[in-house]
Amino acid sequence: MINKKKVIVEENESVECDVCHQTYDCKEEIYETQEFLHINFTGGYESVFGDMNKVECDICQHCLKRLLGEYLRIDDGY
């Protein structure tokens, strides 16, 4: 007997940057939404975010560059 699993796919209509609050349409602005940084983790023991607290943030590429650009190591891949 073959076990069949049901797969559920969720598609977002839009995504909002938590820094600048700009909203991007996922179908109209596909390249912008692909460049988002999505942070999602759970703080561990003695984390500065709190033990077992869930931490989430969505940041557009423009805010990411503005906030962290000088700290990022960017390699052109060639």
C-alpha positions, -999 to +999 in steps of 0.1 A: +000+000+000+013+035-009+010+062+017-002+095+002+005+128+019-015+159+014+006+191+007-008+225+015+007+254-003+000+289+009+005+319-014+007+354-001-010+382-021+013+408-007+041+413+018+048+444+039+082+456+050+083+458+088+108+487+086+094+511+060+058+496+059+059+496+021+035+469+008+045+449-023+021+429-044+035+393-048+023+389-084+029+425-097+063+430-080+078+395-081+114+406-081+110+429-052+092+403-031+118+376-040+145+399-024+128+402+010+146+389+040+123+369+062+135+364+098+118+337+118+133+319+147+128+310+183+150+325+210+170+299+229+180+297+266+191+331+279+185+347+245+184+385+244+149+381+228+137+360+257+137+323+263+116+305+237+101+337+223+093+336+186+110+364+166+098+374+131+105+402+107+101+409+070+126+434+055+126+447+019+159+448+001+161+486+002+158+487+040+182+458+044+208+477+024+202+509+042+204+493+077+230+466+072+248+475+039+281+485+055+282+452+074+273+429+045+299+409+026+287+409-011+304+387-036+295+390-073+299+353-077+326+354-104 
